[in-house]
Amino acid sequence: MPSDLESLKRDLLAECADDFVGLWSVIGYVEDEMPGSDENKIREVTFDLLKKLLKAGLIQAGFPDSNGRDFHPWPFPANAVIDKIKTLWKPDAPRPKPGEIVWFTTPSKSSVAAGSQ
């Protein structure tokens, strides 16, 4: 990830610590940092950013509970999470809409164990 995206990483981690963040929002963060970039570059940087944060254990992927407080993390390693997102957000498909595909949070905000859904 280019070093100029370090502020993007910090902002995303801060938001994940405060609230659940959807994939569409992450894409928006990347686009804001890379105005004029084509869709393929935005996709590539989005996946690179997410993979690094997931592998480092700084964020988890999954879905918020309907109560708005609990989070159900996906029980997959980082590479499998990225593969799943790539399967659901195909290269020439429209961007995910709010609520679609996946959400992210910090591990400390996740209060529902994987598999207890």
Secondary structure, 3 states (H helix, E strand, C coil): CCHHHHHHHHHHHHHHHHCCEEHHHHHHHHHHHCCCCCHHHHHHHHHHHHHHHHHCCCCEEEEECCCCCCEEECCCCHHHHHHHHHHHCCCCCCCCCCCCCCEEECHHHCCCCCCCC
